[in-house]
Amino acid sequence: MSGPEIFVIIIVALLLFGAEKLPDIAKTLGKGMRDFRKATDEIKRELETSTADIRSDINDVTDSIKKDVTEVSDKINRDVNEVSESIKSDVNNMTSEVRNEVNDVAGTIQNDAKEAADNLNQGTQSTQSTQSTQDTTGTQGTQNTQAPINYGNDVVSDGNYRGYTD
């Protein structure tokens, strides 16, 4: 309500009740408002006291639930961390085993390749010595520029496979 509205209400009250009865009406109205405030305050106080036990019970239950949820959450986190650490450890172990096996295989392959290269070098050296012996004896006709290379019982010369020989 604004000022002009209140002013209109006061003038209407003066006209209806007169100037003598207006202070009594205001006194009664003030007393009624005071009693109304006391009643509402008492109702609020009674509601607060009667619901205090319920509120404390609700707070206790809420705290208990929060505590239980926190404990379960912590346990789940610990379990997940344990499982993930176990998986990481297993993966690391497998990885190191695979690396070791790969290194072993690589070493074996390198050794085999070195042996094969050494065998080829020995075969080439014996071929070169055979060619130099033939050249000094004065053999005529076409000569093989490559001597046969023996692989077990198989003979390869001029790049052609000759098959089994005794």
Secondary structure by P-SEA (a helix, b strand, c coil): ccaaaaaaaaaaaaaaccccaaaaaaaaaaaaaaaaaaaaaaaaaaaaaaaaaaaaaaaaaaaaaaaaaaaaaaaaaaaaaaaaaaaaaaaaaaaaaaaaaaaaaaaaaaaaaaaaaaaaaaaaaaaaaaaaaaaaaccccccccccccccccccccccccccccc
